[in-house]
Amino acid sequence: MVGYGVLMLKPAVGGWNNVTLQAMHMASSASSASSSLLPLRLELQKFPADANPYGITPRDIRLIQGFSIDAGDKAIVVRAHTESGFRNALYYMLDHWGCRWVMAGKIGECIPTRATLTFPRGVTKFSPRNHASFDRKKNRAWGDRNISNWHHWLSAQHYWLYALPPKTYFKTHPQWYSLLAGERKPQQLCTSNPQVIAAMIEAAKKFFHKHPTAISFPMDPADNGDYCQCDSCVALDAPGHPTIGGMPIVTDRVLQFANAVAKGIRKEFPNRYVAFYAYATHIVPPIRVRPEKNVIIGLCRTKHCLLHLVPTQGCTTSNFAELIKQWRALTPNLYLYQYDPISWTGGLPCPTYMGMMESLKESFNQEGILGSYSDGGYALTGGSTYLNRYLSQRMKIDPSQDPSQVLKE
């Protein structure tokens, strides 16, 4: 345990259940405090040797982003294992005192004026349920203020052709790319090629050296359906699988490629992962293979209704929860990628927020989801769409809440 800092608070008369505070100011150290000031101490805890600092198990998540607040008559002590934990704790206290940031920027600030500040006596423990950031830069301050400072960055993006760019390799290694109608074209990778697997493993290692805060190496295919048609690649697909929109389902080949790279990085980067989206033609669960322990799945709502976000009678594509269960049976490393608000509304009101809150509550509490990312960054600053992002964010922080009460508040 290491003293991390001290914030001094002038106490007022406290009740039986609360510590009451007034007139906040900073002190340089505990020794400079006068007897009339109540210290708010930040104590950095030693990270357990058996925990993974990049870990995504529920225990590791609590260690990385959680905290405890011990409120007594002589001090309030905040304990955390990381800087993220401290940030989340301080914004948790501000949240308790009524501070809100409903939109990004000054317009979204709702800061109350209070003569006194109270905090419940005893120990309060909390950890935001939504783990990791899918975006390193956008709206970082807004996320922090909504108790969502994530220690690491999780990426699962369409990355095959960024990792092995055709501009660099196609001329000298055309066999690395997809065979389409008998001709090699740089639309996707030929994932059955051992050279491609070896090159992708090296690309992953370089990625982790360059991005020390990255939890995962992104391994989703390019965003098209032009997958390699060579015999070796087609043989990786599960026989008898139905098609989606006339295109073959390629989940098994995408997952086998991710598994091969996950195995290839494990010795040098035992605490890191590879990640891809369960999306489009690889959204359905695999038949022949299961994800390795260091593979993360980001499950997208691409083939399910974007208006009915919970199972709804009469809507045949509303049962996204069933797909979550199918993937959850294969791996605990499951995140959601949501489209909220719906992009094709063009910034007009998209009142799906109640359904999204209900869906998130079910997913986090019943299905064991580790985190959820909402598409549509414009929603934070759009006067007609910010409510979608704000309310879903509040539910991700604490999915035990009643959605109707979150909306009312």
Disulfide bonds with the S-S distance in Angstrom:
none
